[in-house]
Amino acid sequence: MNINLMLQNTVIATFTDADVITGGQQQARESTDTTGSYTNGGAAQPAGDGGGGGGLFSPFMIVIWIGMFAAMYFLLFRPQRKREKQAKEMQESLRVGDNILTSGGIYGKIASIGADAFLVEFGENRGVRVWIRKSDVLGVKSPTTTPPPADKIEDKAEDKKDVK
C-alpha cells in the first residue's frame, strides 16, 4: 500500500508500508506532482505544530501571555492613569488668585474660571489676560525672582573714591 503526502493538491512524497511501520526513517521515494515536476520528499513530518511540545495556545504560552499583559498594565497603564488622576484633581482644586505655570512655560495668575478654561493674567502689571485650557496648567507655582547683583553698585562707589 502506498501513502501520498500532499500539500495543496501537490504530491510531495510517496511512502510504502515499510516507511510507515519504521516511523518514516527510510528515504521517501521521488515522486511527481500534478504539474509533472519532480520533488524529493524527506522524512515524514507529523501534522500540527511540528511536535515541539507546545504552540501558541499551550497552557504554558497562555501563562506567559497573561504575565506579559499584567506586566504591561502595572508598568505602563496604571502609572499613567494615576498621573492623569492627580493632574485632574490639581486642576479642579485651582481657585481665583492662584499663581500657575502653563505647559508653555509661562507664569500667570488665575483671574476667572470657566467650564473648561481659565482666564489667566500675565505680565508685570497683569495687563494681559488670556483664556487657556485647564489641561494646559502644569501646577501651582509662582516664579522665583532674583535681585539684581549688588556688585555693580559697590564698584561705582569705589571708582569715585579713587578719582579724588
Long-range contacts (C-beta under 8 A, 24 or more apart in sequence): 4-31, 5-41, 5-44, 9-34, 10-34, 10-35, 10-39, 11-39, 12-39, 12-41, 13-39, 13-40, 13-41, 13-42, 13-44, 14-41, 15-44, 19-44, 20-44, 87-135, 90-137, 90-139, 90-140, 91-134, 91-135, 91-137, 94-118, 94-134, 94-137, 94-140, 98-140, 99-140, 99-141, 99-142, 99-143, 100-137, 100-138, 100-139, 100-140, 100-141, 101-137, 101-138, 101-139, 101-140, 101-141, 102-132, 102-136, 102-137, 102-138, 103-136, 103-137, 103-138, 104-136, 107-141, 107-142, 107-143
